[in-house]
């Protein structure tokens, strides 16, 4: 393992651009104290350098290392790194200054270092630049414990230990199993007699029900849900609640994040490890059963776990979750989930860490930018956000030492995919006893409390609800499930679970959003080649059962109408990319200046120079909905020529992806 780690570090030292190792903010990350007297050494281009520095080690240089005759002053220094850097000093360092000469060949530094603080700590040399920033470089360590590094840049260099593997193992254990942090059960009673919560539910959460009232005095059944895991859990909220409250996350933060990630904040909740939430339901004129769904392995739950663990690593406290929500929107868009399981691949995690320790940290280190974020989210502390950003920047070595993590990442990813099936038991169901007769007027829910407005109309209505399954298009294995919903609450999110004869507990859960008529259709979600029977449930209601295996069977589903596109014109040559989150991945064809292309949808991604985060998915032939372009390069107002100055960031008529 040690040999593999050292080999991976050598890869880092070769693959990173010269002079651009991970940097650490010098103003908050370390305390430096001179030790003993300075040593002055005469140097010149015609002689080699070899200096023994007491209690430190040796400094050597080849003939020709210096441009002219001069003097090198060597001063031993003791360095104490802040806990937020994740670094630990391994011994005394040295500060070199040159007088009358310059360096033209690297010098070799040999440090006599102390014992490793743990089996997984990696040897590094931290260099403090003239501007106070620290650079962390991998070092070689021989059998005697001596650290060796060849360096061209000087002032202070300090031997140290970086311990990414311990953090990595802790994090991946959380992501892969979620077994840690079992919590004490909830205790509540006295639910309304008309409300019935199913006692059988997922062990991802604790649940109970009690009676509460809205601000106008309306009685509600309050469902209380508490995370029972050491990881964040995504909870899908059914029906039309009067309010949804989440412990430790203000409504303004939840709403801001949901708007940018395009979901309803009252029907999709990210519940942190050990935290609680409450959902209040007024009595309605329906006995249809509804179900919450909880999962610790959705992409957003995994991203939330990752970010919270990183914030803990910095030693900072994100009291209102402002930095966590902002990071998820800005940096975690490369994460995804699909029928095959959670997709948090090595590349996605590397992109995320690079964003978090790099561009996002640089943005939020500026107090003015931090204040803008606080203003957008409606709560929080700008100074705390700046401290968190600086601490994140101090962990840049997590990116520099990334190959050390990749050694064991494959097993972690496999385990995550395996545990996606935990969704089979992730259901919490309830139903109501409706009043004897429906109301004659508006049956909408009472005014909502601080949770904000509900998304969509509630259950009920004159048309009976139905869930229909048909065989959809050919899939990578078997066929897609063509799911049609009818007569459900208008503009509401409905949780759908797919089943087959092999996976009778369900193998994939997703959300459909009904239109104004309460209808919805999709054939792009789950698929199966197992058989013989296939069916779905939606909002607690089961569909018909169909039979198919590897050959076509059952009625074919009519395809949905083709989605319209929008014509948009670029004002400059515009690069396109497969990864809108970091303006990277594979590069596609460049859009020539003043070219009009068809756009299918818009979504937030990488922020370009002027702060515009909007990106377009390009539908025109040649791009084929596989490549994205920054909306900043488009006129977005119908123009096809002239300056882009003053044009809108995005065309609001383009739908969300």
C-alpha positions as CSV (number, residue, x, y, z in Angstrom):
1,X,0.0,0.0,0.0
2,X,2.8,2.4,0.9
3,X,4.5,1.7,-2.5
4,X,1.3,2.4,-4.3
5,X,0.7,5.6,-2.4
6,X,4.3,6.8,-3.2
7,X,3.8,5.9,-6.8
8,X,0.6,7.8,-7.0
9,X,2.3,10.9,-5.5
10,X,5.0,10.7,-8.2
11,X,2.2,10.8,-10.7
12,X,0.9,14.0,-9.0
13,X,4.3,15.7,-9.1
14,X,4.6,14.9,-12.9
15,X,1.1,15.7,-13.9
16,X,0.5,19.0,-12.2
17,X,1.6,22.2,-14.0
18,X,5.0,23.5,-12.8
19,X,4.7,26.0,-10.0
20,X,1.0,25.2,-9.4
21,X,0.8,22.8,-6.4
22,X,-2.1,23.1,-4.0
23,X,-2.0,26.4,-2.1
24,X,-2.9,27.2,1.5
25,X,-3.9,30.6,2.8
26,X,-1.0,31.9,4.8
27,X,-2.8,34.4,6.9
28,X,-4.8,31.8,8.9
29,X,-3.1,28.4,8.4
30,X,0.2,28.4,10.3
31,X,2.3,30.0,13.0
32,X,6.0,30.3,12.2
33,X,8.7,31.0,14.8
34,X,12.5,31.4,14.2
35,X,14.8,28.9,16.0
36,X,18.5,29.5,16.7
37,X,20.9,31.7,14.7
38,X,21.0,32.2,11.0
39,X,23.7,30.6,8.9
40,X,25.5,32.6,6.1
41,X,27.1,30.5,3.3
42,X,29.1,31.9,0.4
43,X,28.1,30.5,-2.9
44,X,29.1,30.8,-6.6
45,X,28.5,29.2,-10.0
46,X,31.7,27.3,-9.9
47,X,31.2,25.3,-6.7
48,X,28.8,22.8,-5.3
49,X,26.8,23.6,-2.1
50,X,26.6,21.2,0.9
51,X,25.4,22.6,4.2
52,X,24.6,20.7,7.3
53,X,21.9,22.6,9.3
54,X,21.7,21.6,13.0
55,X,18.5,19.9,14.0
56,X,17.1,20.2,10.5
57,X,19.1,18.2,7.9
58,X,21.2,19.0,4.8
59,X,20.9,21.4,1.8
60,X,22.9,20.5,-1.3
61,X,23.3,22.0,-4.8
62,X,25.2,21.0,-7.9
63,X,27.9,23.1,-9.6
64,X,26.2,25.9,-11.6
65,X,23.2,26.1,-9.2
66,X,23.9,29.8,-8.7
67,X,24.2,32.6,-11.3
68,X,26.9,34.6,-9.6
69,X,29.0,34.8,-6.4
70,X,26.9,35.7,-3.4
71,X,25.5,34.6,-0.1
72,X,22.7,32.3,1.1
73,X,21.3,32.9,4.5
74,X,19.7,29.8,6.1
75,X,17.5,30.2,9.2
76,X,15.7,27.2,10.9
77,X,12.0,27.8,11.6
78,X,9.4,26.0,13.7
79,X,5.9,25.8,12.1
80,X,2.6,25.0,13.7
81,X,-0.2,24.3,11.2
82,X,-3.8,25.1,12.0
83,X,-6.1,22.1,12.3
84,X,-8.1,23.3,9.4
85,X,-5.2,22.7,7.0
86,X,-5.2,18.9,7.6
87,X,-1.4,19.2,7.8
88,X,1.0,18.4,10.7
89,X,4.6,19.5,11.0
90,X,7.2,16.7,10.8
91,X,10.2,18.8,12.2
92,X,12.0,22.0,11.8
93,X,12.0,23.8,8.4
94,X,14.4,26.3,6.8
95,X,14.0,29.8,5.4
96,X,16.4,30.6,2.6
97,X,17.2,34.1,1.3
98,X,19.7,34.9,-1.5
99,X,22.0,38.0,-1.5
100,X,23.8,39.0,-4.7
101,X,22.9,35.8,-6.6
102,X,20.0,33.9,-8.0
103,X,19.1,30.2,-8.3
104,X,19.2,28.6,-11.7
105,X,19.2,24.9,-10.7
106,X,17.2,23.2,-8.0
107,X,18.6,22.6,-4.5
108,X,18.0,19.4,-2.7
109,X,16.5,19.6,0.8
110,X,16.9,16.7,3.2
111,X,14.9,17.0,6.4
112,X,15.4,14.7,9.4
113,X,11.7,14.2,10.2
114,X,9.8,12.7,13.2
115,X,7.7,9.6,13.3
116,X,4.6,9.4,11.2
117,X,1.5,10.3,13.2
118,X,-0.5,7.5,11.6
119,X,0.1,4.6,9.1
120,X,-1.8,6.5,6.4
121,X,0.0,9.9,6.7
122,X,1.8,11.0,3.5
123,X,5.1,12.9,3.5
124,X,5.0,16.4,2.0
125,X,7.0,19.6,2.1
126,X,5.0,22.8,2.6
127,X,6.5,26.0,1.0
128,X,5.5,29.5,2.1
129,X,5.7,31.9,-0.9
130,X,6.5,35.6,-0.6
131,X,2.8,36.5,-0.7
132,X,2.2,34.3,2.4
133,X,0.4,31.5,0.6
134,X,1.5,27.9,1.2
135,X,2.2,25.3,-1.5
136,X,2.1,21.6,-0.6
137,X,4.4,19.3,-2.6
138,X,4.8,15.5,-2.2
139,X,8.1,14.4,-0.8
140,X,10.2,11.2,-0.8
141,X,10.9,9.5,2.5
142,X,13.7,6.9,2.9
143,X,14.1,4.0,5.3
144,X,15.8,6.3,7.9
145,X,12.9,8.7,7.9
146,X,14.6,11.5,5.9
147,X,12.3,13.6,3.7
148,X,13.9,14.6,0.4
149,X,12.6,17.1,-2.1
150,X,14.2,19.1,-5.0
151,X,13.0,22.7,-5.0
152,X,13.5,25.8,-7.1
153,X,11.4,28.2,-5.0
154,X,12.6,29.3,-1.6
155,X,11.9,31.3,1.5
156,X,10.4,28.8,4.1
157,X,10.2,25.1,3.4
158,X,8.8,22.8,6.1
159,X,8.6,18.9,6.2
160,X,5.1,17.8,7.1
161,X,2.5,15.0,7.1
162,X,-0.8,15.1,5.2
163,X,-3.4,12.5,6.1
164,X,-6.0,12.2,3.3
165,X,-6.5,8.5,3.6
166,X,-8.0,8.6,7.1
167,X,-10.5,11.2,6.1
168,X,-11.1,9.4,2.8
169,X,-11.8,6.1,4.6
170,X,-14.2,7.8,7.0
171,X,-16.0,9.5,4.3
172,X,-16.4,6.6,1.9
173,X,-17.5,4.4,4.8
174,X,-20.3,6.9,5.3
175,X,-21.2,7.1,1.7
176,X,-21.0,3.3,1.1
177,X,-22.9,2.0,4.0
178,X,-24.6,4.8,6.0
179,X,-24.5,2.4,9.0
180,X,-23.0,4.9,11.4
181,X,-24.8,7.2,13.7
182,X,-27.9,5.2,14.6
183,X,-30.1,7.6,16.6
184,X,-32.6,7.3,19.4
185,X,-36.2,6.9,18.3
186,X,-38.7,9.7,18.2
187,X,-41.4,9.9,20.9
188,X,-44.7,11.5,20.0
189,X,-48.4,10.5,20.3
190,X,-51.9,11.9,20.0
191,X,-52.3,11.9,16.2
192,X,-55.8,12.9,14.9
193,X,-58.2,10.0,14.9
194,X,-58.6,10.5,11.1
195,X,-54.9,10.1,10.3
196,X,-53.2,6.8,10.1
197,X,-49.4,6.4,9.8
198,X,-48.2,2.9,8.7
199,X,-46.0,1.5,11.5
200,X,-43.9,-0.4,9.0
201,X,-41.4,1.8,7.4
202,X,-37.7,2.2,6.3
203,X,-35.1,1.9,9.1
204,X,-33.4,4.9,7.4
205,X,-35.6,7.1,9.6
206,X,-37.6,7.2,12.7
207,X,-41.2,8.4,12.4
208,X,-44.2,9.2,14.5
209,X,-47.4,11.4,14.3
210,X,-49.1,13.9,16.6
211,X,-51.6,16.7,16.4
212,X,-50.7,20.3,15.7
213,X,-52.4,23.4,14.3
214,X,-51.6,26.0,11.6
215,X,-51.5,29.7,12.4
216,X,-55.2,30.0,11.6
217,X,-56.1,27.3,14.1
218,X,-56.7,24.5,11.5
219,X,-56.0,21.0,12.9
220,X,-53.2,19.1,11.1
221,X,-51.7,15.7,11.5
222,X,-48.0,16.4,12.0
223,X,-45.6,13.7,10.8
224,X,-42.2,13.8,12.4
225,X,-39.3,12.2,10.7
226,X,-35.8,11.8,12.1
227,X,-32.7,10.6,10.3
228,X,-31.4,7.3,11.7
229,X,-28.1,7.3,9.8
230,X,-24.7,8.9,9.9
231,X,-25.3,10.2,6.4
232,X,-27.7,12.8,4.9
233,X,-31.1,11.3,3.7
234,X,-33.2,12.6,0.9
235,X,-36.9,12.5,1.8
236,X,-39.7,12.8,-0.9
237,X,-42.7,14.4,0.7
238,X,-46.1,13.4,-0.8
239,X,-49.5,15.1,-0.9
240,X,-50.1,18.8,-0.2
241,X,-48.8,19.6,3.3
242,X,-49.6,22.8,5.1
243,X,-46.0,23.2,6.1
244,X,-42.6,21.4,6.0
245,X,-40.0,22.3,8.6
246,X,-36.4,21.0,8.6
247,X,-34.1,21.3,11.6
248,X,-31.2,23.6,11.2
249,X,-32.0,24.7,7.6
250,X,-34.0,28.0,7.3
251,X,-36.7,28.1,4.7
252,X,-34.9,30.8,2.7
253,X,-31.9,28.5,2.2
254,X,-34.0,25.5,1.2
255,X,-36.1,27.6,-1.2
256,X,-33.0,29.2,-2.8
257,X,-31.3,25.8,-3.3
258,X,-34.4,24.1,-4.6
259,X,-35.1,26.9,-7.2
260,X,-31.7,26.5,-8.6
261,X,-31.7,22.7,-8.7
262,X,-35.3,22.7,-10.1
263,X,-37.3,20.9,-7.4
264,X,-40.1,21.8,-5.0
265,X,-38.6,22.6,-1.6
266,X,-41.7,21.2,0.2
267,X,-41.7,17.9,-1.7
268,X,-38.0,17.1,-1.6
269,X,-36.0,17.5,1.6
270,X,-32.3,16.8,2.3
271,X,-32.3,15.7,6.0
272,X,-28.8,15.9,7.6
273,X,-27.5,13.0,9.7
274,X,-29.4,12.8,13.0
275,X,-31.7,15.8,12.1
276,X,-35.5,15.9,12.3
277,X,-38.2,17.4,10.0
278,X,-41.9,17.9,10.5
279,X,-44.7,17.8,7.9
280,X,-48.2,19.0,8.7
281,X,-51.3,17.6,6.8
282,X,-54.8,19.1,7.1
283,X,-57.7,16.7,6.7
284,X,-58.6,16.1,3.0
285,X,-61.4,14.5,1.1
286,X,-59.5,11.4,0.0
287,X,-58.6,8.1,1.4
288,X,-55.9,7.4,-1.2
289,X,-52.7,6.2,0.5
290,X,-49.6,8.3,0.1
291,X,-46.0,7.5,0.8
292,X,-42.8,9.3,1.8
293,X,-39.6,7.8,0.4
294,X,-36.2,8.1,2.1
295,X,-32.8,7.4,0.5
296,X,-29.3,7.9,1.6
297,X,-27.9,7.1,-1.9
298,X,-29.5,9.7,-4.1
299,X,-27.0,12.1,-5.7
300,X,-28.1,15.0,-3.6
301,X,-28.0,13.1,-0.4
302,X,-24.5,11.8,-1.2
303,X,-23.3,15.3,-2.1
304,X,-24.7,16.7,1.1
305,X,-22.9,14.0,3.1
306,X,-19.7,14.8,1.3
307,X,-19.9,18.6,1.8
308,X,-20.9,18.4,5.5
309,X,-18.0,16.0,6.1
310,X,-15.6,18.4,4.4
311,X,-16.9,21.4,6.4
312,X,-16.4,19.3,9.6
313,X,-12.8,18.7,8.4
314,X,-12.2,22.5,8.1
315,X,-13.1,22.9,11.8
316,X,-15.7,25.6,10.7
317,X,-19.4,25.5,11.7
318,X,-22.0,26.2,9.1
319,X,-24.8,27.1,11.5
320,X,-27.4,27.9,8.8
321,X,-26.2,25.6,6.0
322,X,-25.6,28.6,3.7
323,X,-22.2,27.4,2.5
324,X,-23.4,23.8,2.2
325,X,-26.4,24.8,0.0
326,X,-24.3,27.2,-2.1
327,X,-21.6,24.5,-2.6
328,X,-24.2,21.9,-3.7
329,X,-25.5,24.2,-6.3
330,X,-22.1,25.4,-7.6
331,X,-20.0,22.2,-7.4
332,X,-22.1,19.1,-7.1
333,X,-23.9,19.2,-10.5
334,X,-21.7,16.4,-11.9
335,X,-23.2,13.9,-9.5
336,X,-26.2,11.9,-10.8
337,X,-28.4,8.9,-10.1
338,X,-30.1,6.5,-12.5
339,X,-31.4,3.0,-12.9
340,X,-27.9,1.5,-12.6
341,X,-27.3,3.2,-9.2
342,X,-25.6,6.3,-7.8
343,X,-23.0,7.9,-10.2
344,X,-20.4,9.6,-8.0
345,X,-17.4,8.5,-10.1
346,X,-13.8,9.3,-9.4
347,X,-13.9,12.1,-12.1
348,X,-17.0,13.6,-10.5
349,X,-15.5,13.7,-7.1
350,X,-12.2,15.1,-8.4
351,X,-14.2,17.9,-10.2
352,X,-16.1,18.6,-7.0
353,X,-13.0,18.8,-4.8
354,X,-11.3,21.0,-7.4
355,X,-14.3,23.3,-7.4
356,X,-14.7,23.4,-3.6
357,X,-11.0,24.1,-2.8
358,X,-10.4,26.2,-5.9
359,X,-12.9,28.5,-7.8
360,X,-15.6,28.4,-5.1
361,X,-13.2,29.1,-2.3
362,X,-11.6,32.0,-4.3
363,X,-15.1,33.5,-4.9
364,X,-16.2,33.3,-1.2
365,X,-12.9,34.5,0.3
366,X,-13.9,38.0,-1.0
367,X,-16.1,39.5,1.8
368,X,-18.2,41.4,-0.8
369,X,-19.0,38.2,-2.7
370,X,-19.8,36.5,0.6
371,X,-22.2,39.3,1.5
372,X,-23.9,38.9,-1.9
373,X,-24.5,35.2,-1.2
374,X,-25.9,35.9,2.3
375,X,-28.2,38.4,0.7
376,X,-29.4,35.9,-1.9
377,X,-30.1,33.2,0.7
378,X,-31.6,35.6,3.2
379,X,-29.7,34.4,6.2
380,X,-26.2,33.6,7.5
381,X,-23.0,35.3,8.5
382,X,-20.7,36.6,5.7
383,X,-17.6,36.6,8.0
384,X,-18.2,32.9,8.8
385,X,-18.6,32.1,5.1
386,X,-15.3,33.8,4.4
387,X,-13.6,31.7,7.1
388,X,-15.1,28.6,5.7
389,X,-13.9,29.5,2.2
390,X,-10.3,30.1,3.5
391,X,-10.3,26.8,5.3
392,X,-11.5,25.0,2.2
393,X,-8.7,26.6,0.2
394,X,-6.3,25.3,2.9
395,X,-7.4,21.8,2.0
396,X,-6.2,22.1,-1.6
397,X,-3.8,19.2,-1.0
398,X,-6.8,16.9,-1.1
399,X,-6.8,17.5,-4.9
400,X,-3.0,17.4,-5.2
401,X,-3.0,13.9,-3.5
402,X,-6.1,12.7,-5.3
403,X,-4.4,9.5,-6.8
404,X,-4.1,8.2,-3.2
405,X,-7.9,8.1,-3.0
406,X,-8.4,6.6,-6.4
407,X,-6.6,3.4,-5.3
408,X,-9.6,2.3,-3.3
409,X,-12.4,4.2,-5.0
410,X,-13.6,1.3,-7.2
411,X,-14.7,-0.8,-4.3
412,X,-16.5,2.2,-2.8
413,X,-18.4,2.9,-6.0
414,X,-19.4,-0.7,-6.3
415,X,-20.7,-0.7,-2.7
416,X,-22.7,2.5,-3.3
417,X,-24.4,0.9,-6.3
418,X,-25.1,-2.2,-4.3
419,X,-26.8,-0.3,-1.6
420,X,-29.0,1.7,-3.9
421,X,-31.4,-1.2,-3.5
422,X,-31.9,0.0,0.1
423,X,-34.7,2.1,-1.6
424,X,-36.8,-1.1,-1.6
425,X,-37.7,-0.6,2.0
426,X,-37.5,3.2,2.1
427,X,-41.3,3.8,2.2
428,X,-43.3,5.6,4.9
429,X,-47.0,5.4,4.1
430,X,-50.1,7.2,5.5
431,X,-53.8,7.6,4.7
432,X,-56.7,9.6,6.0
433,X,-60.4,9.0,6.8
434,X,-62.1,11.7,4.7
435,X,-65.1,13.7,6.1
436,X,-68.6,12.4,5.3
437,X,-69.1,14.8,2.4
438,X,-66.9,16.9,0.3
439,X,-67.0,20.7,0.6
440,X,-69.1,22.7,-1.9
441,X,-66.4,25.5,-2.4
442,X,-62.7,25.7,-2.5
443,X,-61.1,22.7,-0.8
444,X,-57.6,24.1,-0.8
445,X,-55.3,23.7,2.2
446,X,-55.2,26.4,4.9
447,X,-52.6,29.1,4.9
448,X,-49.1,27.7,5.1
449,X,-46.8,28.7,8.0
450,X,-43.1,29.6,7.6
451,X,-42.5,26.6,5.3
452,X,-43.7,28.6,2.2
453,X,-46.3,27.7,-0.4
454,X,-47.0,24.1,-1.4
455,X,-46.1,22.9,-4.9
456,X,-49.2,22.0,-6.8
457,X,-52.8,21.2,-6.0
458,X,-53.7,18.6,-3.5
459,X,-55.1,15.1,-3.8
460,X,-58.7,14.5,-4.6
461,X,-60.9,15.7,-7.5
462,X,-63.7,14.3,-9.5
463,X,-61.7,12.1,-11.9
464,X,-60.5,8.8,-10.4
465,X,-56.7,8.5,-10.2
466,X,-55.0,5.9,-12.4
467,X,-51.5,4.5,-13.0
468,X,-51.0,2.7,-16.3
469,X,-47.9,0.8,-17.4
470,X,-47.0,0.0,-21.0
471,X,-43.9,-1.5,-22.7
472,X,-41.7,1.4,-23.8
473,X,-38.7,1.6,-26.1
474,X,-35.8,-0.9,-26.2
475,X,-33.4,-0.3,-23.4
476,X,-29.8,-1.4,-22.7
477,X,-31.4,-4.5,-21.2
478,X,-35.0,-5.3,-22.0
479,X,-37.4,-2.4,-22.3
480,X,-38.2,0.9,-20.7
481,X,-41.2,1.3,-18.5
482,X,-43.8,3.7,-20.1
483,X,-45.7,5.1,-17.2
484,X,-48.8,7.2,-17.5
485,X,-50.5,9.0,-14.6
486,X,-54.1,10.4,-14.8
487,X,-56.4,12.1,-12.5
488,X,-53.8,12.9,-9.8
489,X,-53.3,16.2,-8.1
490,X,-52.4,19.0,-10.6
491,X,-48.8,20.2,-10.7
492,X,-47.7,17.9,-8.0
493,X,-44.7,15.6,-7.6
494,X,-45.5,11.9,-7.5
495,X,-43.1,9.2,-6.3
496,X,-43.0,6.2,-8.7
497,X,-41.3,2.9,-7.9
498,X,-40.6,0.2,-10.5
499,X,-41.0,-3.5,-9.9
500,X,-40.5,-6.8,-11.6
501,X,-40.8,-10.5,-10.7
502,X,-37.2,-10.6,-9.6
503,X,-37.2,-7.4,-7.6
504,X,-40.5,-7.7,-5.9
505,X,-39.5,-5.0,-3.4
506,X,-38.9,-2.5,-6.1
507,X,-35.6,-1.7,-7.9
508,X,-35.8,2.0,-8.8
509,X,-37.6,5.1,-7.5
510,X,-38.0,8.4,-9.2
511,X,-40.4,11.4,-9.3
512,X,-42.9,12.5,-11.9
513,X,-44.6,15.9,-12.0
514,X,-48.2,16.2,-13.1
515,X,-49.5,18.9,-15.4
516,X,-52.5,21.2,-14.8
517,X,-54.9,18.3,-15.6
518,X,-53.2,16.0,-13.1
519,X,-51.6,13.9,-15.9
520,X,-48.0,12.9,-16.6
521,X,-46.1,10.5,-18.9
522,X,-42.5,9.2,-19.1
523,X,-40.7,6.3,-20.8
524,X,-37.1,7.5,-20.0
525,X,-36.6,6.3,-16.5
526,X,-36.4,2.6,-15.3
527,X,-36.1,-0.5,-17.5
528,X,-35.8,-4.2,-17.0
529,X,-35.1,-7.5,-18.9
530,X,-36.0,-9.6,-15.9
531,X,-39.5,-11.1,-15.9
532,X,-42.0,-12.3,-16.4
533,X,-44.1,-9.5,-14.7
534,X,-43.5,-5.8,-14.5
535,X,-45.5,-3.1,-12.7
536,X,-45.1,0.3,-10.9
537,X,-46.6,2.1,-8.0
538,X,-47.3,5.9,-8.0
539,X,-48.5,7.8,-5.0
540,X,-49.2,4.6,-3.2
541,X,-51.4,3.3,-6.1
542,X,-50.4,0.2,-8.1
543,X,-50.5,-0.1,-11.9
544,X,-51.5,-3.0,-14.1
545,X,-49.0,-5.9,-14.5
546,X,-47.4,-6.6,-17.9
547,X,-45.4,-9.6,-19.1
548,X,-42.2,-9.3,-21.1
549,X,-38.6,-10.6,-21.0
550,X,-36.1,-10.3,-23.8
551,X,-38.7,-10.3,-26.6
552,X,-41.4,-7.7,-27.3
553,X,-44.7,-8.3,-25.5
554,X,-47.6,-6.2,-24.3
555,X,-49.0,-3.0,-25.8
556,X,-46.5,-0.5,-27.0
557,X,-46.7,3.0,-25.5
558,X,-47.4,6.0,-27.7
559,X,-44.3,8.3,-27.8
560,X,-44.6,11.7,-26.2
561,X,-44.6,14.7,-28.6
562,X,-41.1,16.0,-29.4
563,X,-40.0,18.7,-27.1
564,X,-39.8,22.2,-28.8
565,X,-36.5,23.9,-29.2
566,X,-35.6,27.6,-29.1
567,X,-33.4,29.5,-31.6
568,X,-30.6,31.4,-30.0
569,X,-27.7,33.3,-31.7
570,X,-24.1,33.6,-30.4
571,X,-22.1,36.8,-30.7
572,X,-18.7,35.3,-30.5
573,X,-17.0,32.0,-31.3
574,X,-18.4,29.7,-28.6
575,X,-16.8,26.6,-27.2
576,X,-19.0,23.6,-26.2
577,X,-18.4,21.0,-23.6
578,X,-19.9,17.8,-22.2
579,X,-19.6,19.0,-18.6
580,X,-21.4,22.2,-17.9
581,X,-20.5,22.0,-14.2
582,X,-16.9,22.9,-14.8
583,X,-16.7,23.9,-18.5
584,X,-14.8,20.7,-19.1
585,X,-15.1,17.1,-20.1
586,X,-14.9,16.5,-23.8
587,X,-14.9,19.5,-26.1
588,X,-17.5,19.6,-28.9
589,X,-17.7,21.6,-32.1
590,X,-17.2,25.4,-31.7
591,X,-20.2,27.5,-32.6
592,X,-19.0,30.1,-35.1
593,X,-19.8,33.8,-34.4
594,X,-23.3,35.0,-35.3
595,X,-24.5,31.5,-35.8
596,X,-28.1,30.6,-34.8
597,X,-28.5,27.1,-33.1
598,X,-31.4,25.3,-31.6
599,X,-31.5,25.1,-27.8
600,X,-33.4,22.4,-25.9
601,X,-33.1,23.7,-22.3
602,X,-31.1,25.7,-19.8
603,X,-29.6,24.8,-16.4
604,X,-27.1,26.3,-14.0
605,X,-23.4,25.4,-14.2
606,X,-19.9,26.8,-14.2
607,X,-19.7,30.6,-13.6
608,X,-17.9,32.5,-16.4
609,X,-15.9,35.6,-15.9
610,X,-18.8,38.0,-15.3
611,X,-20.6,35.6,-12.9
612,X,-23.2,34.2,-15.4
613,X,-23.9,30.6,-14.4
614,X,-26.5,29.8,-17.1
615,X,-25.7,27.1,-19.7
616,X,-27.7,25.9,-22.7
617,X,-28.0,22.3,-24.0
618,X,-27.4,22.6,-27.8
619,X,-29.9,20.5,-29.8
620,X,-28.7,21.3,-33.4
621,X,-27.1,18.6,-35.5
622,X,-23.4,18.2,-34.7
623,X,-24.2,18.9,-31.0
624,X,-27.2,16.6,-30.7
625,X,-28.0,17.5,-27.1
626,X,-24.7,16.1,-26.0
627,X,-22.8,19.4,-25.6
628,X,-23.4,22.5,-23.6
629,X,-22.5,26.2,-24.1
630,X,-22.4,29.1,-21.7
631,X,-25.5,31.3,-22.2
632,X,-23.3,34.3,-21.7
633,X,-22.1,34.0,-25.4
634,X,-25.6,34.3,-26.7
635,X,-27.6,37.5,-27.3
636,X,-30.7,36.0,-25.5
637,X,-32.9,38.8,-26.8
638,X,-33.6,38.0,-30.4
639,X,-30.6,39.9,-31.8
640,X,-28.3,38.3,-34.3
641,X,-25.5,40.9,-34.5
642,X,-23.8,43.7,-32.6
643,X,-22.3,43.9,-29.2
644,X,-23.1,41.4,-26.4
645,X,-22.6,44.2,-23.8
646,X,-25.8,44.7,-21.8
647,X,-27.6,41.7,-23.2
648,X,-29.5,39.3,-20.8
649,X,-27.6,36.5,-19.1
650,X,-30.2,34.0,-20.4
651,X,-33.4,33.8,-22.4
652,X,-36.1,33.1,-19.8
653,X,-38.3,31.5,-22.5
654,X,-36.0,28.5,-22.7
655,X,-37.3,25.8,-20.3
656,X,-35.3,24.3,-17.5
657,X,-33.6,21.0,-18.3
